[in-house]
Amino acid sequence: MKKYFVQYKPFLFFLASFFGTYVLLTLLYQFFLNGFENEKVDEITRMVAKNTEEVISWMNQSSYIVESDITPVFTIFFQNRSVAKIVEGCNGISVIILFVSFIVAFSGSLKNTLLFIFGGSLIIYILNVLRIAALSVLLYYFPNQSHLLHGVLFPLMIYGLVFILWVIWVNKFSKYAK
């Protein structure tokens, strides 16, 4: 049995690092969310909604976002028609946690790891806001394509970016790049 632990040590270390980081960050995020039980929406989701509204306004389009008084959701209105809703799951934090966990598991130097985590997380956040804005506009024009847009193309876009960032990290900056 010891022979297998020695043989598969890098793989086991990767798994322990990945899942340990993932569980820790998920618990910290859940603790953060629990602080908003008395409020309707957490601040990260609120920031994503406001940024999305701003991006849509750059297109000189009539849009606004309304926070629900009953549930923790923002409704996006485009051309005075409700087109989408932003909930906590739309803020991209779960994707960022997945991204960070992988980078930590394949860590490189501390400086490179921290810079790549910060830069990659920022890129994911920005793409997520652009994704929600584009999705809102497209749902206005193609409401019958909501499953394709929301369920297929846009997840492919965000997870595709994460995959590309992972490939760049492993090939250029991680200790395994050598």
Backbone hydrogen bonds, N-H to C=O, Kabsch-Sander energy under -0.5 kcal/mol:
donor,donor_aa,acceptor,acceptor_aa,energy
5,F,1,M,-1.7
6,V,2,K,-2.3
7,Q,3,K,-2.6
8,Y,4,Y,-2.6
9,K,6,V,-1.0
12,L,8,Y,-2.9
13,F,9,K,-2.8
14,F,10,P,-2.3
15,L,11,F,-2.5
16,A,12,L,-2.6
17,S,13,F,-2.7
18,F,14,F,-3.1
19,F,15,L,-2.7
20,G,16,A,-2.2
21,T,17,S,-2.4
22,Y,18,F,-2.7
23,V,19,F,-2.7
24,L,20,G,-2.4
25,L,21,T,-2.9
26,T,22,Y,-2.3
27,L,23,V,-2.5
28,L,24,L,-2.4
29,Y,25,L,-2.5
30,Q,26,T,-2.4
31,F,27,L,-2.4
32,F,28,L,-2.2
33,L,29,Y,-2.7
34,N,30,Q,-2.3
35,G,31,F,-0.8
35,G,32,F,-0.9
36,F,33,L,-2.1
37,E,34,N,-1.2
46,R,42,D,-2.0
47,M,43,E,-2.3
48,V,44,I,-2.3
49,A,45,T,-2.4
50,K,46,R,-2.5
51,N,47,M,-2.7
52,T,48,V,-2.4
53,E,49,A,-2.3
54,E,50,K,-2.1
55,V,51,N,-2.4
56,I,52,T,-2.4
57,S,53,E,-1.8
58,W,54,E,-1.2
58,W,55,V,-0.6
59,M,55,V,-0.6
59,M,56,I,-1.2
60,N,57,S,-1.7
61,Q,56,I,-0.9
63,S,61,Q,-0.9
64,Y,77,F,-2.0
66,V,75,T,-2.4
68,S,73,V,-2.7
73,V,71,T,-2.1
74,F,86,I,-2.4
75,T,66,V,-2.9
76,I,74,F,-0.5
76,I,84,A,-3.1
77,F,64,Y,-3.3
77,F,75,T,-0.5
78,F,81,R,-2.8
79,Q,62,S,-3.8
81,R,78,F,-1.2
83,V,76,I,-2.9
84,A,76,I,-1.2
86,I,74,F,-3.2
87,V,85,K,-0.6
90,C,87,V,-2.2
91,N,88,E,-1.5
96,I,92,G,-2.2
97,I,93,I,-2.7
98,L,94,S,-1.8
99,F,95,V,-2.5
100,V,96,I,-3.0
101,S,97,I,-2.4
102,F,98,L,-1.7
103,I,99,F,-2.1
104,V,100,V,-2.7
105,A,101,S,-2.1
106,F,102,F,-1.7
107,S,104,V,-1.5
113,T,109,S,-2.9
114,L,110,L,-2.6
115,L,111,K,-2.6
116,F,112,N,-2.6
117,I,113,T,-2.4
118,F,114,L,-2.4
119,G,115,L,-3.0
120,G,116,F,-2.9
121,S,117,I,-2.3
122,L,118,F,-2.2
123,I,119,G,-2.3
124,I,120,G,-2.6
125,Y,121,S,-2.5
126,I,122,L,-2.6
127,L,123,I,-2.8
128,N,124,I,-2.4
129,V,125,Y,-2.2
130,L,126,I,-2.5
131,R,127,L,-2.6
132,I,128,N,-2.4
133,A,129,V,-2.3
134,A,130,L,-2.7
135,L,131,R,-2.7
136,S,132,I,-2.3
137,V,133,A,-2.1
138,L,134,A,-2.8
139,L,135,L,-2.5
140,Y,136,S,-1.2
141,Y,137,V,-1.5
142,F,138,L,-3.1
145,Q,142,F,-1.8
146,S,143,P,-1.0
149,L,145,Q,-2.8
150,H,146,S,-3.0
151,G,146,S,-0.7
151,G,147,H,-1.9
152,V,147,H,-0.6
152,V,148,L,-1.1
153,L,148,L,-2.9
154,F,149,L,-2.3
156,L,152,V,-2.1
157,M,153,L,-2.0
158,I,154,F,-2.0
159,Y,155,P,-2.9
160,G,156,L,-1.9
161,L,157,M,-1.8
162,V,158,I,-1.9
163,F,159,Y,-2.3
164,I,160,G,-2.4
165,L,161,L,-2.6
166,W,162,V,-2.4
167,V,163,F,-2.5
168,I,164,I,-2.5
169,W,165,L,-2.5
170,V,166,W,-2.9
171,N,167,V,-2.3
172,K,168,I,-2.0
173,F,168,I,-0.5
173,F,169,W,-2.2
174,S,169,W,-2.3
175,K,107,S,-1.7
177,A,174,S,-1.7
